[in-house]
Amino acid sequence: MASAIRGAFLSYTGNPFKEAVAGSFCYESDGLIVIDEGKISYAGAYHAGRVPAGVIPEHYRDALIVPGFIDAHVHYPQTPMIGAYGKQLLDWLNKYTFVTEQRYHDKDFARGIAKVFLREQLKAGVTTLITYCTVHPESVDAYFEEAESLGLRTGAGKVLMDRYAPEALLDTAKTGYDQSKALAEKWHGRGRFFYVVTPRFAPTSTPEQLEAAGALYQEISGVYMQTHLSENTKEIAWVAELFPGTHGYLDVYDRYGLVGPRTLFGHAVHLTDQEWKRMAEAGATIVHCPTSNLFLGSGLFNLERALVSSNPVRTALGSDLGAGTSFSPLVTLNEAYKIAQLRGYSLSAHHAFYLATLGSARAIYQDQHIGSIEAGKDADLAVLDFKATPILADRQAFSASLEEQLFVLMTLGDERVIKATYAAGRKVHERTG
């Protein structure tokens, strides 16, 4: 059954990092989005004649409709420990992460956390996310089952770890391979799902397990791979000790066939020139996680080098909960702006909103489905309320342009800005109050 939404909408058509900003987006001050069977059949200026017979459009005023946001690096099992006090990465993993993740052998527990996690993502306007599960297959099944009930486009995978973690969180190269393959056969390509081969990071996998992960990535058509890369300087030094004879952290993954299209590397804060070049050449993706990098003191990601250079690297945004401190992509953009400022680069509002929508969709090889508001795309949408809080309402009264309105949203806004969220055309969140 067809449905329709009326209101101002913004959608990017080009890449403002490469071309003039003015020609990189479409803005309709009074727009109409017609939805049929979960996809957009019309997106343009409002005309009564474009509204399907018998349909009354949902009309959003003092709001802006944008493509649903993307969170390309997040750990749903860490939801119970978000905001946990810690030192830096390796201490934090041992004190909190590995303790919390041991509970996910219990599928009912995993399902309860997945339900809370997805509720909060939708409240934040996120409609596509790529998450780590735990070493337990039950954690993957619980997550996909909850996501299926919401009709989401999402990827997830069982974490692979066969060393340097508590016994309860260890698999082996063989069991990790077998369980991952069985989970991929069950979930990859089902509905709007894709499976993600998930070695946690190089130190917690033996060479044999990384080899098995590379085999999975090569064997399963269209599968993704996610892991961590160069997040912390002590981590980088540890990798060098564990893998002597390699030419840096990225080279460890490269030797096992884990660098290529649809391979997602969280953080990448401390890359060498050669690693930047190899990432670009391979079509691999960096996921920038600003709130997490600041929370754990990992460093300041070089967004300018990633996107404004002679050989840019595909770059998406991630919350990296639970080291990340907010579900809201607006908060993520706020911190990305500040990190860029500290590196001497100013991230404009249009560049930022592109990065959170079409830019991330392109980076994760999903832009044929999501990331923009146009006919044929999935109807994944977020409705932003310009007057969500008293200070936003007061401040927006002084905004002189769309770009200023956007910048105010990303510097003063959070999940309260999201008035409604749609996944495949179905309203899956509506703010109350």
C-alpha positions in Angstrom: 0.0 0.0 0.0 1.4 3.4 -1.0 2.0 6.2 1.5 3.4 9.7 1.4 5.3 12.2 3.4 5.2 16.0 2.9 7.8 18.5 4.1 11.1 20.1 3.4 13.7 17.6 2.5 17.5 17.6 1.8 19.4 14.9 -0.2 22.9 14.9 -1.6 23.4 14.2 -5.3 27.1 14.7 -5.5 30.2 14.8 -3.3 30.9 18.3 -1.8 34.4 17.2 -0.9 35.1 17.0 -4.6 32.8 19.5 -6.2 31.1 22.8 -5.5 28.8 22.5 -2.5 26.0 24.4 -4.3 25.7 21.8 -6.9 26.0 18.7 -4.7 22.6 18.6 -3.0 18.8 18.8 -3.7 16.7 20.8 -1.3 12.9 21.0 -1.6 11.3 23.6 0.8 7.9 21.9 0.3 8.6 18.4 -0.9 6.7 15.2 -1.4 8.1 11.7 -0.9 5.8 8.9 -2.1 6.5 5.4 -0.8 5.4 2.1 -2.4 6.4 -1.3 -1.1 9.2 0.1 1.0 10.8 2.1 -1.7 10.6 5.7 -2.9 8.6 6.0 -6.0 8.6 9.8 -6.2 10.7 12.5 -4.5 10.3 16.2 -5.6 8.3 19.3 -5.2 4.8 18.9 -3.6 2.0 18.6 -6.2 -1.4 17.4 -5.1 -1.6 15.4 -8.4 1.5 13.4 -7.3 -0.3 12.1 -4.2 -1.7 8.6 -4.8 -5.4 8.3 -4.7 -6.8 7.7 -1.1 -3.5 8.7 0.5 -3.2 11.6 3.0 0.5 12.6 3.3 2.0 12.8 6.8 2.9 16.5 6.9 6.0 17.6 8.8 6.3 21.4 9.5 9.3 23.2 11.0 11.3 20.1 10.2 13.7 18.7 7.7 13.5 15.2 6.2 16.9 13.6 5.4 18.0 10.1 4.4 18.3 7.8 7.4 21.7 8.1 9.1 24.3 5.4 9.0 26.4 4.0 11.9 29.1 1.9 10.3 31.1 0.9 13.4 29.3 0.0 16.6 29.3 -2.8 19.3 25.7 -3.6 20.3 26.9 -5.9 23.1 28.6 -2.9 24.8 25.3 -1.1 25.3 25.2 -2.0 29.0 28.7 -0.4 29.6 28.4 2.8 27.6 30.0 5.6 29.6 32.2 3.3 31.7 35.2 5.0 33.2 38.5 3.6 32.0 42.1 4.4 31.0 43.0 3.8 27.3 42.0 1.1 24.8 43.8 -2.0 26.1 43.0 -1.5 29.8 39.4 -0.5 28.9 38.9 -3.7 26.9 40.1 -5.9 29.8 38.3 -4.1 32.6 34.9 -3.7 30.9 34.4 -5.1 27.4 35.6 -8.7 28.0 33.6 -8.9 31.2 30.4 -7.6 29.7 30.6 -9.7 26.5 30.8 -13.0 28.4 27.0 -12.8 29.1 26.0 -13.1 25.5 26.0 -16.9 25.4 22.5 -16.4 26.8 20.3 -15.6 23.8 17.5 -14.1 25.9 20.0 -11.7 27.5 21.4 -10.9 24.0 17.9 -10.3 22.6 17.0 -7.9 25.4 20.1 -5.8 24.8 19.6 -5.9 21.0 16.1 -4.5 21.6 17.3 -1.6 23.7 20.2 -0.9 21.3 18.0 -0.8 18.2 15.4 1.3 20.0 18.1 3.9 20.8 19.5 3.8 17.3 16.1 4.5 15.7 15.5 7.3 18.3 18.7 8.8 16.9 17.6 8.6 13.3 20.0 5.7 12.4 18.4 3.3 9.9 21.5 1.4 8.7 24.2 0.1 11.1 27.0 -2.3 11.0 27.7 -3.9 14.4 30.0 -6.3 16.1 28.3 -9.1 18.0 30.3 -11.3 20.4 32.1 -14.6 20.0 28.8 -16.4 20.7 26.6 -17.3 17.6 23.6 -16.7 19.9 24.5 -13.0 19.9 24.3 -12.8 16.1 21.0 -14.7 15.9 19.4 -12.5 18.6 20.6 -9.3 16.8 19.3 -10.2 13.4 16.0 -11.5 14.7 15.3 -8.2 16.4 16.5 -6.2 13.3 14.3 -8.4 11.1 11.2 -7.4 13.1 12.0 -3.8 12.3 12.8 -4.3 8.6 16.2 -2.7 8.9 19.1 -2.7 6.4 22.0 -3.9 8.6 25.2 -6.0 8.8 26.6 -7.9 11.7 29.0 -10.7 12.5 30.3 -13.0 15.2 33.5 -11.8 16.7 36.6 -14.0 16.0 39.1 -14.3 18.9 41.3 -17.2 19.6 43.9 -15.6 22.0 44.5 -12.8 24.5 41.0 -12.8 25.9 39.2 -14.7 28.7 38.6 -18.4 28.1 34.8 -17.8 27.9 35.3 -15.5 24.9 37.7 -17.7 22.8 36.9 -19.8 19.8 39.5 -21.5 17.5 40.4 -20.9 13.9 38.2 -23.8 12.9 35.2 -23.2 15.1 35.3 -19.5 14.3 35.3 -20.3 10.6 32.6 -23.0 10.9 30.3 -20.8 13.0 30.8 -17.7 10.9 30.0 -19.7 7.7 26.9 -21.2 9.2 25.7 -17.7 10.3 26.4 -16.2 6.9 24.4 -19.0 5.2 21.5 -18.2 7.5 21.5 -14.4 7.4 23.6 -13.0 4.5 21.2 -11.7 1.8 18.1 -12.4 3.9 15.8 -9.4 3.6 18.1 -6.4 3.8 20.8 -8.1 5.8 24.5 -8.6 5.0 27.0 -10.7 6.9 30.2 -9.3 8.2 33.3 -11.4 8.9 34.5 -10.0 12.2 38.0 -10.6 13.6 38.0 -8.2 16.6 41.6 -6.9 15.9 44.9 -8.5 14.9 46.2 -9.1 18.5 43.3 -11.4 19.5 43.5 -13.6 16.4 46.3 -16.0 15.6 47.7 -16.1 12.1 45.6 -19.3 11.5 42.4 -17.4 12.5 43.2 -14.5 10.3 43.8 -16.9 7.4 40.4 -18.4 8.1 38.8 -15.0 8.1 40.4 -14.2 4.8 39.0 -17.5 3.4 35.5 -16.5 4.5 35.8 -13.1 2.9 36.9 -14.7 -0.4 34.4 -17.6 -0.4 31.1 -15.8 0.4 29.9 -13.6 -2.4 29.2 -10.0 -1.3 30.2 -10.6 2.3 31.8 -7.8 4.3 34.7 -7.7 6.8 35.2 -5.5 9.8 37.9 -5.0 12.3 40.0 -2.4 14.1 43.1 -0.6 12.8 45.7 1.7 14.3 43.4 3.0 17.0 46.0 3.4 19.8 49.8 3.7 19.7 50.3 1.0 22.3 48.0 -1.3 20.3 50.2 -0.6 17.2 53.4 -1.5 19.1 51.7 -4.7 20.3 50.8 -5.7 16.8 54.4 -5.1 15.7 55.6 -7.5 18.4 53.0 -10.2 17.6 53.6 -10.1 13.8 57.3 -9.6 13.2 58.4 -9.2 9.6 55.2 -7.3 8.5 55.3 -3.8 7.2 52.9 -2.2 9.6 49.5 -2.8 11.1 47.5 -2.8 7.8 50.0 -5.2 6.2 49.0 -7.8 8.8 45.5 -7.9 7.4 46.7 -7.5 3.8 48.8 -10.7 4.1 45.6 -12.7 4.9 43.5 -11.2 2.1 41.5 -8.9 4.4 42.1 -5.6 2.6 39.7 -4.8 -0.3 36.2 -3.7 -1.2 33.7 -4.0 1.6 36.5 -4.3 4.3 35.8 -1.8 7.1 38.5 -0.6 9.4 37.4 1.2 12.5 39.5 4.3 13.7 42.6 4.3 11.5 43.9 7.2 13.6 47.6 6.6 13.1 48.2 5.5 9.5 51.5 5.8 7.6 51.6 7.3 4.2 51.9 3.8 2.7 48.8 2.6 4.5 46.8 5.6 3.3 47.8 4.8 -0.3 47.1 1.1 0.1 43.6 1.7 1.5 42.8 4.0 -1.4 44.1 1.5 -3.9 42.2 -1.4 -2.5 38.9 0.3 -2.1 38.9 -0.4 1.6 36.9 1.8 4.0 37.8 3.7 7.1 35.1 4.3 9.7 35.8 7.5 11.7 34.7 7.2 15.3 35.1 10.7 16.8 33.4 10.3 20.3 35.3 7.0 20.9 38.6 8.4 19.8 38.2 11.3 22.2 36.8 9.2 25.1 39.7 6.8 25.1 42.3 9.4 24.2 43.3 7.5 21.0 44.1 10.5 18.9 42.8 12.9 16.2 41.8 11.3 12.9 43.0 13.1 9.8 39.6 13.7 8.0 41.2 16.1 5.6 43.8 13.5 4.4 41.0 10.9 4.1 38.7 12.9 1.9 40.5 16.0 0.5 43.6 14.6 -1.1 44.8 13.3 -4.4 43.9 9.7 -3.4 41.0 9.9 -1.0 39.9 6.9 1.0 36.3 5.7 1.4 35.3 7.1 4.8 32.1 6.5 6.8 31.0 7.5 10.3 30.6 5.3 13.4 29.5 5.8 17.0 31.7 2.9 18.3 29.5 2.4 21.3 30.3 1.6 24.0 33.6 3.6 23.9 31.6 6.0 21.9 29.4 8.2 24.1 26.3 8.9 22.1 23.9 7.1 19.7 23.2 10.4 17.9 25.0 11.0 14.6 24.5 14.7 15.3 26.7 14.4 18.3 29.2 12.3 16.2 29.3 15.1 13.7 29.8 17.7 16.4 32.9 15.8 17.7 34.1 15.2 14.1 34.0 18.9 13.5 36.0 19.6 16.7 38.6 17.0 15.8 39.0 18.4 12.4 39.3 21.9 13.9 42.2 20.8 16.1 43.9 19.5 13.0 43.4 22.8 11.2 40.6 21.7 8.9 37.0 23.1 9.1 34.2 20.7 8.4 31.2 22.6 7.0 27.6 21.5 7.7 27.0 20.3 4.1 30.2 18.3 4.2 29.1 16.8 7.5 25.6 15.9 6.5 26.8 14.4 3.3 29.3 12.3 5.3 26.5 11.0 7.6 24.2 10.1 4.7 25.3 9.5 1.1 29.0 9.7 1.9 28.8 6.9 4.4 26.4 4.9 2.0 29.0 5.2 -0.7 31.8 4.3 1.6 30.2 1.1 2.7 29.1 0.1 -0.8 25.3 0.5 -0.1 24.5 3.7 -2.1 22.5 1.7 -4.7 20.0 1.2 -1.9 20.3 4.0 0.7 21.9 7.4 1.4 19.7 9.7 -0.7 16.0 10.6 -1.2 15.3 9.6 -4.8 13.0 7.3 -6.7 14.1 3.7 -6.5 16.0 4.0 -3.2 14.8 2.4 0.0 12.5 4.7 2.0 14.8 5.0 5.0 14.3 8.5 6.4 14.9 10.7 9.5 12.7 13.7 10.3 14.7 16.5 12.1 12.9 19.0 14.3 14.4 22.5 14.1 12.7 23.4 17.3 13.3 20.2 19.3 14.6 22.0 22.4 14.0 25.6 23.6 17.6 26.7 22.8 17.4 25.2 19.3 14.1 27.0 18.7 15.6 30.3 19.9 18.9 29.8 18.0 17.2 28.7 14.7 15.2 32.0 14.7 18.5 33.7 13.9 19.7 31.2 11.3 20.0 33.0 8.0 20.5 30.0 5.7 20.0 26.2 5.3 23.6 25.6 6.0 23.4 27.6 9.2 20.3 25.6 10.3 22.2 22.4 9.7 25.3 23.5 11.6 23.1 24.5 14.5 21.5 21.1 14.5 24.9 19.3 14.5 26.4 21.5 17.3 23.4 21.8 19.6 21.4 18.8 18.7 21.1 15.1 19.8 18.5 12.4 19.6 15.8 14.8 20.8 16.0 16.4 17.3 14.6 13.2 15.7 10.9 13.6 15.3 10.3 10.4 13.4 12.3 7.6 11.8 11.2 5.5 8.8 12.7 2.1 7.8 11.6 0.8 4.4 8.7 3.2 4.5 7.4 2.1 7.9 7.5 4.5 10.8 9.6 2.7 13.4 10.1 5.6 15.8 8.0 8.6 16.7 9.1 11.0 19.3 6.6 11.6 22.1 6.4 15.1 23.6 
